[in-house]
Amino acid sequence: MSFGIIACLLIMLYTGHKPTKRTFEMVCFYLSGWASAAEMERHIEALPKPA
């Protein structure tokens, strides 16, 4: 679980936005093996970009 929080903080640095609950879920699914790297990348790319 703590790896998920660290990953969400890194995603926040990358995107410039606070991670949503869905982003945290996707990170946890990815780290547990329930989501693929491609699914994780698609989710990150779909996040809104900073203005």
CNS distance restraints for C-alpha pairs under 8 A (distance, minus, plus):
assign (resid   1 and name CA) (resid   5 and name CA) 6.71 0.50 0.50
assign (resid   1 and name CA) (resid  28 and name CA) 7.14 0.50 0.50
assign (resid   2 and name CA) (resid   6 and name CA) 6.35 0.50 0.50
assign (resid   3 and name CA) (resid   7 and name CA) 6.04 0.50 0.50
assign (resid   4 and name CA) (resid   8 and name CA) 6.13 0.50 0.50
assign (resid   4 and name CA) (resid  24 and name CA) 6.61 0.50 0.50
assign (resid   4 and name CA) (resid  27 and name CA) 5.73 0.50 0.50
assign (resid   4 and name CA) (resid  28 and name CA) 5.61 0.50 0.50
assign (resid   4 and name CA) (resid  31 and name CA) 7.49 0.50 0.50
assign (resid   5 and name CA) (resid   9 and name CA) 6.29 0.50 0.50
assign (resid   5 and name CA) (resid  24 and name CA) 7.35 0.50 0.50
assign (resid   6 and name CA) (resid  10 and name CA) 6.35 0.50 0.50
assign (resid   7 and name CA) (resid  11 and name CA) 6.20 0.50 0.50
assign (resid   7 and name CA) (resid  27 and name CA) 6.98 0.50 0.50
assign (resid   8 and name CA) (resid  12 and name CA) 6.14 0.50 0.50
assign (resid   8 and name CA) (resid  19 and name CA) 6.11 0.50 0.50
assign (resid   8 and name CA) (resid  23 and name CA) 7.26 0.50 0.50
assign (resid   8 and name CA) (resid  24 and name CA) 6.26 0.50 0.50
assign (resid   8 and name CA) (resid  27 and name CA) 7.25 0.50 0.50
assign (resid   9 and name CA) (resid  13 and name CA) 6.38 0.50 0.50
assign (resid   9 and name CA) (resid  19 and name CA) 7.62 0.50 0.50
assign (resid  10 and name CA) (resid  14 and name CA) 6.26 0.50 0.50
assign (resid  11 and name CA) (resid  15 and name CA) 5.98 0.50 0.50
assign (resid  11 and name CA) (resid  16 and name CA) 7.96 0.50 0.50
assign (resid  11 and name CA) (resid  19 and name CA) 7.19 0.50 0.50
assign (resid  11 and name CA) (resid  44 and name CA) 7.83 0.50 0.50
assign (resid  12 and name CA) (resid  16 and name CA) 5.25 0.50 0.50
assign (resid  12 and name CA) (resid  17 and name CA) 5.28 0.50 0.50
assign (resid  12 and name CA) (resid  18 and name CA) 5.51 0.50 0.50
assign (resid  12 and name CA) (resid  19 and name CA) 6.02 0.50 0.50
assign (resid  13 and name CA) (resid  17 and name CA) 7.61 0.50 0.50
assign (resid  15 and name CA) (resid  47 and name CA) 7.61 0.50 0.50
assign (resid  15 and name CA) (resid  48 and name CA) 7.78 0.50 0.50
assign (resid  15 and name CA) (resid  49 and name CA) 6.23 0.50 0.50
assign (resid  15 and name CA) (resid  50 and name CA) 6.75 0.50 0.50
assign (resid  16 and name CA) (resid  49 and name CA) 7.40 0.50 0.50
assign (resid  16 and name CA) (resid  50 and name CA) 5.80 0.50 0.50
assign (resid  17 and name CA) (resid  48 and name CA) 7.87 0.50 0.50
assign (resid  17 and name CA) (resid  49 and name CA) 7.83 0.50 0.50
assign (resid  17 and name CA) (resid  50 and name CA) 6.89 0.50 0.50
assign (resid  19 and name CA) (resid  23 and name CA) 5.77 0.50 0.50
assign (resid  19 and name CA) (resid  24 and name CA) 6.82 0.50 0.50
assign (resid  20 and name CA) (resid  24 and name CA) 6.48 0.50 0.50
assign (resid  21 and name CA) (resid  25 and name CA) 6.23 0.50 0.50
assign (resid  22 and name CA) (resid  26 and name CA) 6.14 0.50 0.50
assign (resid  23 and name CA) (resid  27 and name CA) 6.20 0.50 0.50
assign (resid  23 and name CA) (resid  43 and name CA) 7.50 0.50 0.50
assign (resid  23 and name CA) (resid  44 and name CA) 7.86 0.50 0.50
assign (resid  24 and name CA) (resid  28 and name CA) 6.24 0.50 0.50
assign (resid  25 and name CA) (resid  29 and name CA) 6.06 0.50 0.50
assign (resid  26 and name CA) (resid  30 and name CA) 6.01 0.50 0.50
assign (resid  26 and name CA) (resid  35 and name CA) 7.23 0.50 0.50
assign (resid  26 and name CA) (resid  40 and name CA) 6.54 0.50 0.50
assign (resid  26 and name CA) (resid  43 and name CA) 7.75 0.50 0.50
assign (resid  27 and name CA) (resid  31 and name CA) 6.11 0.50 0.50
assign (resid  27 and name CA) (resid  40 and name CA) 7.23 0.50 0.50
assign (resid  28 and name CA) (resid  32 and name CA) 6.06 0.50 0.50
assign (resid  29 and name CA) (resid  33 and name CA) 6.08 0.50 0.50
assign (resid  29 and name CA) (resid  34 and name CA) 4.89 0.50 0.50
assign (resid  29 and name CA) (resid  35 and name CA) 5.30 0.50 0.50
assign (resid  30 and name CA) (resid  34 and name CA) 5.75 0.50 0.50
assign (resid  30 and name CA) (resid  35 and name CA) 4.50 0.50 0.50
assign (resid  30 and name CA) (resid  36 and name CA) 6.11 0.50 0.50
assign (resid  30 and name CA) (resid  37 and name CA) 6.97 0.50 0.50
assign (resid  30 and name CA) (resid  40 and name CA) 6.78 0.50 0.50
assign (resid  31 and name CA) (resid  35 and name CA) 7.91 0.50 0.50
assign (resid  35 and name CA) (resid  39 and name CA) 6.15 0.50 0.50
assign (resid  35 and name CA) (resid  40 and name CA) 6.89 0.50 0.50
assign (resid  36 and name CA) (resid  40 and name CA) 6.37 0.50 0.50
assign (resid  37 and name CA) (resid  41 and name CA) 6.12 0.50 0.50
assign (resid  38 and name CA) (resid  42 and name CA) 6.14 0.50 0.50
assign (resid  39 and name CA) (resid  43 and name CA) 6.25 0.50 0.50
assign (resid  40 and name CA) (resid  44 and name CA) 6.31 0.50 0.50
assign (resid  41 and name CA) (resid  45 and name CA) 6.08 0.50 0.50
assign (resid  42 and name CA) (resid  46 and name CA) 6.14 0.50 0.50
assign (resid  43 and name CA) (resid  47 and name CA) 6.59 0.50 0.50
